[in-house]
Amino acid sequence: MSDTLLKQKANFGTAPVFMTAISTILGAILYLRFGYAVAHTGFIGAISIIIIGHLVTIPTALAVAEIATNRKVQGGGAYYIISRSFGLNIGAAIGIALFLSQAISVAFYVIAFAEAFMPFSKYLLEVYPILEPYSFLMLNKKLIGIFMMLLLSTLMLTKGANIGMNLLYYVVVILFASLIMFFMGKPIEGHNIEDVNFISSVGNPDSFFYVFTIIFPAFTGIAAGLGLSGDLKDPKKSIPKGTLLATAVGIIVYVAVALKLVLSASLEDLAADQLIMSRIAIWGPIIPIGLGCAAISSALGSVMVAPRTLQALGVDEIFPTLTLNSWLSKNKKNTIEPINASIISCVIAFFFVVIGDINLVAEVIAMFFMVTYSAICLISLLEHFSADPSYRPTFRSRWYISLLGAVLSFWLMFKMNPTYAIISVVFMVLIYIYISKYNTSQGGIIKLFKGVLFQLSRQLQIFVRKREYDSADDHWRPFAICVTDVTLEKRDTFDLMRWISHKYGFGTHMHFIEGYLDKESHHTSQKTLSKLHHLAEGSKSKVYLDTIISPSYTSAIAQVIQLASISGKGHNLVVLEFERGKKEKLEQIIKNHYLLKATDLDVCILSSTFRSFGYNKEIHIWISADDYQDSNLEILLGYILLGHKDWENATIKIFSIFLEGTLETEKKRLLDLIRVGRLPISPSNVSLIEKDSEHDFKSIINDKSSVADFTLIGFDEQILQKKGTSYFEGYEKLGNILFVNSMNKKEIK
């Protein structure tokens, strides 16, 4: 963030945060619309509105307090918190919506002031008949609102936030004085307290969520104080203390006012008279005065906060041109007043004052604030789950409280007004798409979600590992690991690993670098790993890639087979490779087969050739009647390959060489295996070949599978020890071959 705002003097303490928040919470809605809420929803309904509203605002207040004590919250308040957690693009989309809601709030409170001015206008006309020719001006709420907006704009553009804060001290005193006089008042004449029904509401009431929409902006005061973050001496201290105190006081006052209203007036009176509180108060005129002060104070709070949000957007260079960003971030000379951002805020407020519909304005405000609150709670929730060591707030909320706030905010948006909710979400998505075109910075959200995914992966691995030894009846899936030193020269083994790990299992591909670990070899391994990742990105593989530096092939295998799988379970399959015709590598593999046998790992040895995997159209599986373990593993691996798009159109063919007189038995066994295992293999692709004295096994395989793109053949470790390298030789007509040796029985069910 630019230092433009940081170089200016910030001198506000906790009191301005509290007063800005409380003057908005105990604002125009309390005086002008809360009687309407009690009438249309009943006392219990009004309390429900207070509770539901604060189930959103309290988690948000706690989240704000938590986030503010973790980092220095600079200019922009809620926008700064969101953008530094979700990244500038998402932060800007929400920040622009937040700014609009704050600017429109100014209009809302100015319209409310015009309502409060009506009794005073009527009084002046009665006392001073000479003013009668001007009655059309004095009784025109829209004109009064425009005049008030003009006065407010002039004050803010010439005097700035300091005049606002000075006025707030007097306004808050009048607010509490008016409330005290209201509570001291008696019930309206003719109202019998004994007839009070705390559950019932007025006839033909407005819907609960419509009333909630009108009332909810009263509870949004928590964000008002947050917007002064750039003007505070110590935001970490002032924001949580001021915000939480204002929230607590607001709850107490609203519950008390609801009780006083229902005990002092009938539901019909509450619904019909917007200024019913003046008929209850011990001195009636104090209520319009309090309403006027509340409206002015709330308008002052919003008109101080909105420009600072817009200025912060400009400082972060969110808008498409440097000229516009520079203009918006400009301060008034020798002050920290965002003069140009204030002009824009006042213009937007003027527009909505001219509209003059207080309920419409309330709905728009509520919608944008809900999005903001949901985002703040979501940030707190994700920070809890990411367990980032750099996230060390001195005040901590709870993850389930933040979850409640995030979910409830989003749900309430669609309950309040589905159309406005969809419009607001679409509006922000469009802003996000537009900003993303010229601002590629998304580090915040990537970092946050990486932390969450890291913790989720860690917990899942621990969970799986703890239950690994209780999973004897689990269906087999591959947890494969591969060791090779030719990854960058030949892709055969890498391709096989990405096919195995694509859908049904996990794959770890280790590139072997022969040598001893030192600074030079480590540097080489990192460069190699970077190349491997580039290779993986091009193929969109799901293989975990790494390198291993070891003095010999034997030591590399010994190290690798002891590594934990990324799945959280141990490996159960090792893949090795030799290039056909190169005996040296094959001899190394055979020499180290005893290591693999000692760990009970299934072994797959890939014999690669220039034909590679051909056209990925035909897989041949050769099985033996007396070796069910290898046969079943071959069939499972063949099926797993079909799960990758490279092989999705391939055909599996099964071949079995049997001794004379066992044809029917072998055929039935294979067809039953295909049927019970629900394998995608046509019975017509099962071939049974009778062994004769003129042809050996290898000649038969060379003849039948010369056209295959990939061939799987089982091998026996005991025969391997006797025959050595010759066991894998003699298949010159075939493409790539996978020799399979299963150490454990695998059922195909």
N, C-alpha and C positions, 0 to 999 in steps of 0.2 A: 504494500500500500504506500502511496506517496506520503512524504513527510509534510505536505502542505498544512494539514490539520494539526499535526503533532507539534509544530513549532509555535502555535498560538497558545496563549495563556488560558488554562481551564481552571476555574475557581469555584465551581458549585460544589456543595457538600451533599449530605443525605437528605436534608430538609426539602430541597427543591424536587428530588425524586418522589418523596412521599406526597408533597403537596400537588405536584403535577398529576400523579396517579389518583389520589383521593378526590381531587376536584373534578376529574373525569368520571370516576366511579359514582360519586355523589353528585351527578350532574343533572342535565335537563330531563333525562328519562325518569329519574326518581321523582321529580316534581310534576312532570307533565304527563307521563304515561304509566306510572306504576299503579295508580288507582284503576286505570283501565285494565291492567293485567290482573289485578285482584278480582275485579268484577267479572271478567270473562273466563277466568280459570278457577275462581274461588281461592280462599286462603291457602288450602292445601296445594292447589295448582301453582299459586305464586311462590310458595316455599319450594315446590318442585323445580320451578324455573330457576330460582336462586341456587338450588343444589346442583342441578344439571349444568348451569352456567359456570359454577365454580368447580365442577368436576373437570371442566376444560381449563379454566383460568388458573386454578391452584397448581395442577401439574405443570402448566406453562410457567407460572411464577417460580416454582421450585426448580424447573429446568433452567430458567434464566439465571436464578441465583447460583446454581451449580456451574453452569458454563462461564458465568461472569467471574467466579472465583478461581477458574482454571487459567484464564488468559486475560490480558488487558483488553477490555472492550473499548475500541476507539470509536470515532465518529460514525454514526449510522445506526447504533443501537441494535435492534433485532436484525436488521439487514446485515450488519457486520458479523453477528454470531452465525447466521445462516450461511453467508457466503464463505466464511472461513472454514466451515465444516463441510458444506455440500459442494464447494467450488464456486467460482465466480459466475458460471453460466446458469446453474440452477439457482444460486443465490440471487442473481440479478432478476431472474423471472419472478421469483417470490418478492424480491425487494421492490420491484416496480409496482406490483400489486399492493404491497404494504404502503408504499408512498401514496398511491391513489386513495387507499382507504383512509389514510391520515389526512390527506388534503380534502377529501369529501367530508370527513368528520367535521371540519371547520364549518362547512355549509350546514351540516345537520344542527350544530349548536347555535349558529346564527339564526336559522329558521326557528329554533326553540326560543331564542331571545325575543324574536318578533311576537311569538305567542305570549310570552310573559309581559310584553309591553302593552298588550291590548287593554287590560284593566286600567293601567295608568293613562292611556289615551282617552278612554271613556270618562275617567275621572276629570281629566283636564277639560274635556268638552262640556261636562256638566257644570263645572265651577267657573269656566271662562267661556261664555257664549260667543265672545268675539272670535274665538277660534273655529266657529262653525263652518266658515267658508273653506277651511283647510281639513275638514273632517275626512274627505276622500283620501287625503295623504296620511292622516294620522291613524286611520282604521284599515289601511292597506298593508297587510303583513309582508307582502313581497317587497314593497318599496322600503318599509322599515328595515327589512333584512338587507337589502342592497345598500342602504345608507350605513347600517351597522358594519357590513362587510368592508365598505370603503374606509370607514373610520379605523377598523381593526387592521386593515392592510397598511394604512398610513402609519399607524403606531409601530407595527412590526418592521416596516421598511426604513423608518427613520430612527427608532429607538432600539429595536432588536429585542433579544431575549431578556435583557436586564429589566426593561420596563415590564415585561410579562411576569418575571419572577417577583418584582416588587408588588405588582397588583395582586398576585396570587396570595401573598400573605394576608392582605385585607379580605380578599374573596373567601378564603378558607374560614376566616373568623366569622364572616357574615353567614356562610353556609351552616356552620355549627350552631350559630345563634338562632337561625331560622328553624333548624331541626329541634332545638331545645324548646322553642316556643310552640312548635307543632306538637311535641310530646306532652307539653303542659296543657294543651287545649282539651276541651270537653267534647263529647259526642254531639253531632248535629241534633238540633231540637226535633223531637218526635222519634228519634232512633232509640229503640229499646235493646239494650245489650243482651237481655235474656232471649231475644229472638235470633241472635246471631247463629248462623250455620256455617261452620268452617269448611264444609265440603261443597255446598251448592254454588252455582254460578248464575249469572244473569241469563234470561231467556235468549235463545238463538245466539249463543256465544260464538266468537271467532275461534278457529281451531287452536289447539294448544301450541303447535309449532309455529303458527303464524304470530301468535302473541310472543312466543319465545324469540322470534326473529326481531320483533320490534324492541324488545327489552334487552337483548343480549349486548348491544353496543355499550350499555352502561357498565358491563363487566370488563370491557376491553381497556380500562384505564391502566392495567398493569404494564401495557406496552408504551404508555405515554411517558412515564419516567425513564424507561429504557432508552428512549430516543435522545435523551440528553447526555448520553455516555461520553461524547466528545467534549462536553463542557464541564465534566466532573473532575475534581482533584484526585479522587481515588475510586474509580468505578467498581473495583472488586469489592469494596466495602459498602459503598453507597447504594448500588443497584439492588443487591439482595435484601439489605435492611429496609430500604425505603419501599421496595415493591411488596415484600411480604407483610410489612406493617399496614400498608394501604389496603391490601387484600383482606386481611383480618378485620380491620375496622369496617370495611365495606360490607362484609357478610353480616356483621352484628347490626349495622344500621339498617340494611335492607329487610332483615327478618323483623326487626323492631317496628319499622314503618308499615310493613304488611299487617302485622298484628294490630297496630294502632288504627289503621284504615278500616279493617273489618269490624273492629269494635266501636268505631265512631260514626259510621255511615252505612246506609243500605247499599246493596250491590247496584241498584238502579242509579242512585246518586253518584256512585263511583264511576259508572259507565258513562253517565251523561255530562258530568262536569270535569273538565280537564284540570281545573284548579281547585279541586275538592279540598286539598290540604289547607287552603286559605280559609275555608269555612270551619275547619277544625281547630286551627292554631289559635292560641290565646290572643294574638294580634294578627288579624288576617293579612294586612298588607305586607307583612314580612315574607310571606310565601312567594308572591310575584317578585319581590326584591331578591329573595334567595334564588328563585328560578333564573332571574336575569343574571345574577352574579355567577350562578352555576354554569349557565350557558356561556357567559363571557369567559369564565375561567377554563371551561373545557375547550372552548374555541381557541383561547390563548395557548393552552397546552398543546393542542393539535397543530396550531399554526407555528409553534416553536419547533415541534418534532418533525413535521413533514419536510420542510426544507433541508433539514440535516440528513434525512434519509436520501433525498434526491442529490444533495451535495456529495454524500459518500459514494453514490452510484457514479457520479461524474469523476470523483477522485480515482476510482477503480477503472476508469476508462471503459465503462460498460457500453456507452453509446457509440455509434459507428464512426463519428468524426472527432478528431482531436480538438477541433475548434469548439464543438458543442460541449465536450467533456471539460475543457478548460474554462469555458464560460460558466457552466453549472457549478464547478468547484471553487469559483472565485468568492473570496470573502470581501466584506465591506472594509474599507481602508482602516488599518490599525485596530481591527476587531476580529472576532471569530464568527461574525454574523454572515450566513450564506445569502448574500443579497440577491443574486440572480435566481437561486433556487427558491427563495421566498417569493419572488415575482411570479414564477410559474405556479407555485402552490396557491397563491391568492387568485390567480386567473381561473384555475380549476374550481376553486371554492365559489367564485363568482358565478360560474356556469350553473352549478347545482343550486345555488341560492335562487337564481332566476327560475329554475324548475319549480322549486317551492314545495314539493311533496315530501313531507318529513318521513312518512312510512317507506316510500320508495328509497330514499336516501339511506334509511336505517337498514333496509335489506341488503343494499349494495355493500355498505360498511361491514355488516356482520359476515358476509360471505368471504370477503378478502381477509378479514381478521382470522376467520376460522382456518384458512389455508396457512396463514402465518403461524398460528398456534400449533397446528398439526406438525408443521415443519420443525419448530423448536423442540417439541416433545420427541419427535422422531430422532433428532440429533442426539438428544440426551439418551434415548433408548439405545441407539447404535453405539454411542460412546461407552455405555455400560457393557455391552456385549463384546466390543472390540478389545477391551482390556488393554488399551494402549498405555504403556508406562509413562508417556508424556502427558496423559490426562490425569491430573492430580488436583482436582478441586478441593478447596478447604471446606466447602459445604457440599454435602452429598444428598441427592434425592434417592429414590428407589426405582429400579428398572420397570417394575410393574405399574408404578404411578405414571411414569412417562408413557408407557404403553397405553394405559387408560386414556390419557390426554390425547395422544395421537389418533387412536381409533375413534374415540368419541367425537373429536373435532371433525374428522372426515365424514363420519356417519351423520352428524347433525347437519352438515352442509346440504345433504340430499333430502333430509327430513324437512328442513326449513323451506327450501325452494329448489327442487331438482333442476329447473331450467337455469336459474342463476348459477347453481353449482356447476353444471356442465359448461356454461358459458365461461365462468371464471377459470375452470381447469383448462379448457381449450385456449382461452386467452393466454394463460401462462405457458402452455406448451408451444404456442406460436411464437411467443417472446423468446422462449428457450431456443427454438430452432433458428430464429433470426439471429440471435446473439452468437450462437455456436458457429455460424458461418464465418465470422471474423474474429472470434475469440476462442482459441483452441485449448485454453487452460481449463482442465477438469480435475486437477490434482486432489482437491478436497474430498470429493465424493469417492474417488478411486481409493484414496488412502483409508477413508472411513470404512468402506465396504470390504477392503482387503483385510482390515483388522477383524471385522465380524466373521468373514469367511475363514480366517485363520483360526479363530476360537472355535467355530463350529466344526472345522476339520479336526482340530485337536481333541475336542470332546468325543467326536465320533470314533476317532482312532483308539482313544482310551477305552471307550465302551466296547468296541469290537475286540480289542486285545484281551480285555478281562474275560470275555466269553468265548475266546478261541478254543480253550481246552474243554468246553462243554458242548462243542458243536460237531460231535462225531457223526451225527445224522444229517448234517447240512449237505445239500446238493453241491456237487463239485463245480467250481468255477476257477479259471486260471489266475494265479497271482505270480506272473512270470517275471523272470529277470534274465537279462542277456549280457554276455561279456564278449566283446569283439574289439579288434584294433584296426578294422578296415571300414569303419562307418562312413568316413568321408570319401572313400574310394568306391565302395559298393553299397548299394542301398537295400540289398536283399533282406538282411537280418532286421534292419530298421523297419522295412515294410511289413515283414511278418509280425513284428512286435506291435506295430500300430493296428494291424488287423485283429490281433488277439485281444488287445486292450480297448478296442473301439466301443464295444457295447456290453460285453459279458464279463469282462475281467479287468485286471490292472497289469500294467507293464512298466518295468524299469529297464532302461537301456543304458548300460555302463560301457563307456569307451575306455579301453585299456591303453595306458601309456607306460611303456616299460622304462624303469629307472627308479631312482631314489627321490624322495620328497625333499626338495629344497626350493629356494626362491625362484630359480629359473624354471624348474619343472612345474611349479605351481602356476607361474605366469603362463606357461605353455598350455596347461590344462584349462585355464580360464579362457584363453583365446579359442581353444578347441571347443569348449562348452558353448561359447557365443556362436560359433559356426553351427553347432548341433541345433541350437535353438532356432537359428535362421532356417535350417533344414526343416525343423518341425513345424514352424509357422507356415511354410510353403505348402505342407501336406495336411495341415490342420489336424495333426495327430494328438492323441491323448496319452502319449507315452511320457513317463517321467525320465528326463535325460540327466546324465551326470558323467563325470570322468573319475577314473581311479588310477593313481600312480602306484606302481608296485614293481619290485625287482624282477619278478618272473610271472609267466602265465599261471603257474601253479599257485603262487602266493596270491595273485589277483583273484583266482577262482575261490580260494580258501577264504579270502576277505569278503568277497561279494555274496557268497551263499549264506553268510552269517548276518547280512544286513537285514534290517526290518523293512517290510514292504510298506509302500505309501498308503496301503489300504488299512494299516493298523494290524493286519495279520501277517504271519510269516509267509515267505515264498513257498510255493509248492511245485514250481516248474522252472527249470533252467534251460535256456536256449544257447547253444554254441554253434559255431559255423566253421566250415572249411571249404575252400575253393577246390572243386574237383580237379584232380591231377597234381595237387600240391600235398605231398605226403607228410611234410614236416608238421603242418598245423594239425592234420588228422592224428598223427602220432602223439602230439601234445594232448589232444582231447582224450584219446584212449588211455594215455598214461595217467590222467587225472580223473578218470571215471570213478575210481575208488572213493574219492572225496565226495562225489555226488551221491554215491550209493550209501555212504556213511550217514548222510543227512536225510535219507529217504525222499529226496527230491525226484520228481519225474524229470526225465531227460529228453530233450529234443535236439537232434544234431542236424543242422541244415547243410546239405550238400548243394552248393550253388554252382551254376554254370553260366555260360554266355547267353543261354536262352532265357535265363531268369524265370519269371512267372508267366511268360508268354502273353496270352490275351486275356487271362483271368476268366476263362470260360469253362474249363473242365478240371475237376479234382478227382483223382483216382485214389482209392483207399484199398490197400491190400491187407487182408486180415488172415489170421491163422486159426484153425479149428482148435488148436491146443494152447492158444495164448489169448484168453479173453481179456486180460488186463490191458495189454497193448491195443487190442482191437477196439475196445470201448473208448480208450483215450483218443485213438485216431478218429473215430466217428464223431466224438464230441468236438475235437479241434476242427474237423471239416465243417460241422454245423456252425461253429463260432465264426469261421471265415465268411460264411454266407451272410452274417450280420453286418458286414461292411459293404458300403456301396460299390467298392471295386469288384466285389464278388457276388453281388446280389442277383445277377442274371446267370450265374454259373450253375453247372450241373455236377452233382456228386455221383460217382459210379463206384460200386463196391465189388471187389474181386476176392475170391477165396479159392485157394488151391487145396483140393481134398484128395484123400486116398481112395482107391477103388472101393466101391460098395457103400460109401457114406453120403451119396448125393442127396437123397431125400431128407436125411437127418439134418444136414448142413443147411439145406434150402429152407426148411421149416424154422430152424433157429434164427437165421438171418431175417426172414420175413416177419417173424414174431418180434424180433428186436426193433425193426423199423416201425411196426404197428404200435407196440407198447410205448416206445420212446417218442412217438409222434414226429418222426424224422422226415424232413422234406425230400425223401428219396423214393423214386418210383421203383416198384418191383421189377420193372423191365430193365432197370439199371443195375441190377444185382446179377453178377455172372459167377457161376460155379465152374471151375476148371479141374478136370480130372488129371492127376499127375501120372505121366507115363515114364517109361525107362529112357526114352530118347531125349527128353527135354528136362533141364534142371530149372529150379525156381527163377533164377535170374534171367534166363533166356525167355521164359514165359512172360515175365514182367516187362522185359525190353520190347517184346512183340506187342503186347496188349496196351502198354502205356506210353508208347513212343509219341503219341499225339497229345498226351495230357499236358496241361499247363503246370500242374503241381501234383506230386505223387507223395502219399504217406505210406511208409512201410515200418512195421514193428521190428525191433531187434532184441535179442536176448543177451544179457551181460555175460552169461557163462560162455556162450559160443564166441562172444566178442573177445574174451580173454584168450581163447584158443587160436582164433583165426587172425586177430589183430586187424591191421588196415585192410586186408583183403575182404573182410566182412562187408565193407562199404564200397568196394570197387566192383566193376563189372556192369555198371548201369549207364554205359556210354550213350545209349539212344534216348535217354530220358532228360527232361528239363530239370528244374529244381526238385530235390527230394528232401522230405523231412523224415528222418529216422526217429522213431518214437519208442521210448522205453518207460513203461509205467511201473512205479514202485509200489503202488497201492491199488486195490480193487476199486473200480468206479462203476456204479450201477446206472444203467440207462432206464429210467422209469417213465 
